[in-house]
C-alpha cells in the first residue's frame, strides 16, 4: 500500500473512530430498549410474512402462472417453477459479499435497507401481472429475508442469560403477527384465488414505514461499537505485525475469513456438518400449501382456516424453544425441537390426507414450522453466533445461509424430476420421506460432537473454547 493510500486510510479511520466513540458515549433514553424491541418485533413480522407468504399462496401462484398461463399440469408447473428458481441463485450468492458488510459498516444501515427492500419486493408482487415481475419481487424478498439483521440486533442487545428467550419471544410475537395473512385472505382476497395479489399490499406499506422508523430512531448496537472502536484504536503497524492466524481471528468480516475461521475450529466444523443434514428437511417448510391443495384437496376456505391456526402452533413452539434454550441449553433445544418437528409433520400429513379438521392441519403444520426453525435458529443463528467473535459474527452466519441454499438446491433438483411423475396425492409422502433421516442424523451430531454455548459472553468469545479434542462444555 502506497504512502498516500496509507495516509488516506489513517484519516478515514480517525474520522470513523471519532464518530463511533461519539455513538458509544451517547446514552439511550429510558424507554429506548422497549421501543427498539417493539420496532424489531414489527420488522420481524414483515420478515416472517415475506419469507412465508409466497409459500402460503403457492397453489394460487402455480395455477395462475403455470397451469392457466402455460397449460401445464400442477406437477409440471411445480417442477418448472423450481427450475426457474435456479435463475435467482446468482443473486442469492451475492450474500457472500453483502452480509459481511455489516461487520464493517455496522448493523443499523442494513436493518434499514433490508426492511425497505423487503417492502419493495412485496409491492412488486402486488403489482405483478406477469411471471417476470413476480420473480423480481420474489427474488428481492428472498434475498433480504436471509439476512435477519433484526436477529443480530436482538442477540447483541440482550444479556447472556436472556438472549435465547428474547430472541424466541420476539420471533413468537412476529409469527402471531403473520395471522394478518389469513385475515387479509378473508377480507381483501375474500377466498377468491384470482385476488391473491391483493394480500401483498398492506405488508409492503408497513415495511416502508418501519424502514423509516428504524432509520430515524434505532441506534447502532453497543456490541458492534465496542469491537469496532477497539479495532480502530489498534495501530496499523500492530495489525500488520500479527501472524496470519491472528489476522484471521481479528479480521473485520469477509466470507473467506469466516470460512477459514470456521474450518480451523472444531465447534464450527461440526455445526456446519449438522446443518448439512438438518437442511435436508427444508423442502417440507416450503410446500405445505401445495400439500393442502393438491394432496388433501382442501378448498380455499379450508386453507384459510388452517392458516389461522398455523401461526398459533408456530408461535407456541418458537416460544417454547427459547424458554428451553435459556433454561436447559442449546443442545437440548435442538434435539427436542427436531424430534417435535418429525412428530408435527407426521400429524400434518396424516390429518390432511384423512380429510379431518383444517384447524388441526393448520396447528400441526404450524407446530412443525415452529419446531423446525426453532431448532434451525438455535443451530444457525444462536450457536453459530455464540461460537464466533464479534468481528466475524455476521460473516460466519453467512455460512449457515449458504448451507441452507446448497442443500435445499440439491434436493430441489431431485424433486424437479420426481414431481411430474407423481400424482398430487403423493406429494406429502415425498416430503415426509425427505424430512425424517436428515433430522435424526443432525440430532446425533449435535448431541455427540457440539459443545454447549449457553451463557457465554459474546464480547469474550474466541471460537477456540471447544478446540480441545472431545470438549463438550
Secondary structure, DSSP 8 states (H G I E B T S, - for coil): --HHHHHHHHHHHHHHHHHHHHHHHS---TTHHHHHHHHHHHHHHHHHHHHHHHHHTHHHHHIIIIIIHH---HHHHHHHHHHHHGGGHHHHHTHHHHTTHHHHH-SHHHHHHHHHHHHHHHHHHHH--SHHHHHHHHHHHHHHHTT-HHHHHHHHTS-TTTHHHHHHHHHHHHHHHTHHHHHHHHHTSTT-GGGGGGHHHHHHHHHHHHHHHHHHH----HHHHHHHHHHHHS-HHHHHHS-HHHHHHH----HHHHHHHHHHSHHHHHHHHHHHHHGGGGGGGG-HHHIIIIIS---HHHHHHHHHHHHHHHHHHHHHHHHHHHHH-HHHHHHHHHHHHHHHHHHHHHHHHTT--HHHHHHHHHHHHHHHHHHHIIIIIIIHHHTS-HHHHHHHHHHHHHHHHHHHHHHHHHHHHHHTTS-GGGHHHHHHHHHHHHHHHHHHHHHHH----TT--TTT--S-TT-STT---
